[in-house]
Amino acid sequence: MLLEFRSVVFSYGDRSVLRGLDLRVSPGEIVGYLGLNGSGKTTTFLLATGMLAPASGTIHLVGHEPRQSRAWCSEVGVVHSGTGHYNRLTVRRNLEFFAGLHGAKPDLEDHLSRHGLGEMAERPAGQLSQGYRQRLSLARATAHGPKLLLLDEPSDGLDPGATDELHELVSDFARQGGGVLLTSHRVEEVETLCHRVVLLAEGVALMEGTPGELGGEHGGGLRAKLRSLRAQAAGESAPTR
């Protein structure tokens, strides 16, 4: 198992976010992680990478407890919704720097080409469009040859062609035995790319299965399932009269 949450509980002060989350990612699979805004998806990523500590429950990341050891860093690649690039450095120097942090020396020409960044190699990262910044984020996350990718909105800002290219890169990563946990506001992306989907609601993994299983139960696909969750949440939060 590359990533495993067992009965994880977490709160921000008095606001309970996760109420016993169970989540897993195995080698060779792409797991879509869906939920309404504010449901705890980003919090899950922060817990997985040791930036937050659970109140209870256990988390294992490529065999390590993320708050107890940083040994997982060389085996995990992360793409957050914020890019985190060094804007004054060129695309090439950004990749060299981040690969060097892990002691890796990838074939940069091949890596740049695979991510559609060959023509941008000598351009400062701060001058890239949003789409190319996303490409650089994924290239940076995979430059050291990780076993697991944590992708938070990886296709944000990409046009349809670039999105297809990104999907192929992610699928190829999984075909070679890597695991992927992916959040996305694009339901169609999850339906076409992911092997398994986890629907987060009320702080737990409310539903889990293939996109077809979850979306086909009552028809309408995953989008209809999310609409149902949103309606339920609105009904619960509405004041009683």
C-alpha positions in Angstrom: 0.0 0.0 0.0 1.4 3.4 -1.0 -1.0 5.5 1.0 -3.3 4.5 3.8 -5.5 6.5 6.2 -7.1 4.5 9.0 -9.9 6.1 11.0 -8.3 9.6 10.7 -9.9 12.4 12.7 -9.0 16.1 12.3 -10.5 19.4 13.4 -9.7 23.1 13.0 -10.5 24.3 16.5 -14.2 23.5 17.0 -14.9 22.7 13.4 -14.7 19.0 12.7 -13.3 18.2 9.2 -12.5 14.5 9.1 -14.5 12.2 11.3 -12.8 8.8 10.8 -11.5 8.8 7.2 -10.4 5.6 5.6 -8.5 6.0 2.4 -6.0 3.9 0.4 -3.9 4.0 -2.8 -2.2 0.9 -4.1 0.5 0.6 -6.8 -0.8 0.9 -10.3 -4.0 2.7 -9.6 -5.3 6.2 -10.0 -7.8 7.2 -7.2 -10.1 10.1 -7.7 -10.9 12.0 -4.5 -14.1 14.0 -4.8 -16.2 16.1 -2.4 -17.9 19.4 -2.1 -15.8 22.6 -1.4 -14.7 22.6 2.2 -15.2 18.9 2.6 -11.6 18.2 3.6 -9.8 17.2 0.4 -6.9 19.7 0.8 -6.7 18.9 4.5 -6.3 15.3 3.5 -3.3 16.2 1.4 -1.8 18.3 4.2 -2.2 15.4 6.6 -0.7 12.9 4.1 2.5 15.0 3.7 2.9 15.7 7.4 2.0 19.3 7.4 -0.8 18.7 9.8 -1.2 16.0 12.5 -4.3 14.0 13.0 -6.1 14.1 16.3 -6.5 10.3 16.1 -6.1 7.5 13.6 -3.0 6.5 11.6 -1.5 7.6 8.3 1.1 5.6 6.4 2.9 7.1 3.3 5.0 4.7 1.3 5.7 2.8 4.5 6.4 5.8 6.8 4.4 7.9 9.2 4.7 11.3 7.6 5.0 13.2 10.9 7.6 10.9 12.3 10.0 10.6 9.3 10.8 12.5 6.1 12.1 9.4 4.4 9.0 9.3 2.2 10.0 12.6 0.5 12.2 10.8 -2.1 9.3 8.5 -3.1 6.4 10.9 -3.3 5.7 13.7 -5.8 3.2 16.5 -5.0 1.3 19.0 -7.1 -0.6 21.5 -5.0 -3.0 24.0 -6.4 -0.3 26.6 -5.8 2.7 26.1 -8.0 5.7 26.9 -5.7 8.2 27.5 -8.5 11.2 29.8 -8.3 9.9 32.4 -10.7 13.3 33.9 -11.5 14.9 30.6 -12.4 14.4 29.1 -15.8 12.3 26.0 -16.3 15.4 23.9 -16.6 17.0 25.3 -13.4 13.8 24.7 -11.5 13.8 21.0 -12.5 17.6 20.7 -11.8 17.1 22.3 -8.3 14.1 20.1 -7.2 15.6 16.9 -8.6 18.9 17.8 -6.8 17.0 18.0 -3.5 16.3 14.3 -3.8 19.8 13.4 -5.1 18.3 12.6 -8.5 19.9 13.3 -11.9 17.2 12.7 -14.5 17.7 13.0 -18.3 16.4 16.6 -18.3 16.1 16.9 -22.1 13.9 13.8 -22.2 11.9 15.0 -19.1 11.4 18.4 -20.6 10.2 16.9 -23.9 7.8 14.5 -22.2 6.1 17.3 -20.4 5.9 19.6 -23.5 8.5 22.0 -22.0 11.4 21.7 -24.4 10.8 25.1 -26.1 10.3 26.7 -22.7 13.4 25.3 -21.0 15.3 28.6 -20.9 12.3 30.8 -20.0 12.0 32.1 -16.4 9.2 30.2 -14.6 7.5 33.5 -13.7 6.9 34.2 -17.4 5.0 31.0 -18.1 1.3 30.9 -18.7 -0.9 29.1 -16.2 -1.1 26.0 -18.4 2.7 25.8 -18.7 3.1 26.4 -15.0 0.9 23.3 -14.4 3.1 21.3 -16.8 6.2 22.4 -14.9 4.5 21.4 -11.6 4.0 17.9 -12.8 7.5 17.7 -14.3 8.9 18.8 -11.0 6.8 16.3 -9.1 8.1 13.4 -11.2 11.7 14.4 -11.8 13.0 12.2 -9.0 11.2 9.1 -10.0 8.6 8.8 -7.2 6.3 5.8 -6.4 3.3 8.0 -5.5 1.8 11.2 -6.9 -0.5 13.5 -4.9 -2.2 15.7 -7.5 -4.4 18.6 -6.4 -6.2 20.0 -9.4 -3.4 19.1 -11.8 -5.3 20.1 -15.0 -6.2 23.6 -13.7 -5.5 26.1 -16.5 -4.9 23.6 -19.2 -6.6 23.6 -22.6 -8.2 20.3 -23.8 -5.2 19.2 -25.8 -2.8 19.8 -22.9 -5.2 18.1 -20.5 -5.2 15.0 -22.8 -1.4 15.0 -22.7 -1.3 15.3 -18.9 -3.8 12.4 -18.6 -1.5 10.2 -20.8 1.5 11.1 -18.6 -0.5 10.2 -15.4 -1.9 7.0 -16.9 1.6 6.0 -18.0 2.9 6.6 -14.5 0.3 4.2 -13.1 0.9 1.6 -15.9 4.5 1.5 -14.7 3.4 0.7 -11.1 3.0 4.1 -9.6 0.0 5.2 -7.5 -1.9 8.4 -7.9 -4.4 10.3 -5.6 -6.1 13.0 -7.6 -8.5 15.8 -6.7 -10.3 17.7 -9.5 -13.3 19.9 -10.0 -13.6 18.4 -13.5 -15.9 15.4 -13.0 -15.3 14.2 -16.5 -11.6 14.1 -15.8 -12.2 11.7 -12.9 -14.6 9.6 -14.9 -12.2 9.0 -17.7 -8.8 8.9 -15.8 -9.5 7.2 -12.5 -9.7 3.5 -11.7 -11.5 4.1 -8.4 -13.3 7.1 -6.9 -13.8 8.0 -3.2 -16.6 10.4 -2.4 -15.8 12.5 0.7 -18.9 13.7 2.7 -19.4 14.5 6.4 -15.8 13.8 7.1 -15.7 10.2 5.9 -15.4 8.2 2.7 -19.1 8.0 2.1 -18.9 6.0 -1.1 -16.2 4.2 -3.0 -16.1 2.3 -6.2 -15.3 2.6 -9.9 -16.6 5.7 -11.7 -19.2 3.5 -13.4 -20.4 1.9 -10.2 -20.8 5.2 -8.4 -22.2 7.2 -11.3 -24.5 4.5 -12.6 -26.3 3.6 -9.5 -29.2 6.1 -10.2 -28.0 7.4 -13.5 -26.6 10.8 -14.3 -22.9 9.9 -13.6 -20.7 11.3 -10.8 -22.0 14.9 -11.4 -25.5 13.8 -10.4 -24.0 12.1 -7.3 -22.3 15.3 -6.3 -25.4 17.4 -6.9 -27.3 15.0 -4.6 -24.6 15.5 -1.9 -24.8 19.3 -2.3 -28.6 19.2 -2.0 -28.3 17.1 1.1 -25.8 19.4 2.6 -27.9 22.4 1.9 -30.9 20.7 3.4 -29.0 19.9 6.6 -27.7 23.4 6.9 -31.0 25.1 6.3 -32.6 26.7 9.4 -35.7 25.0 10.7 -38.9 26.9 11.0 
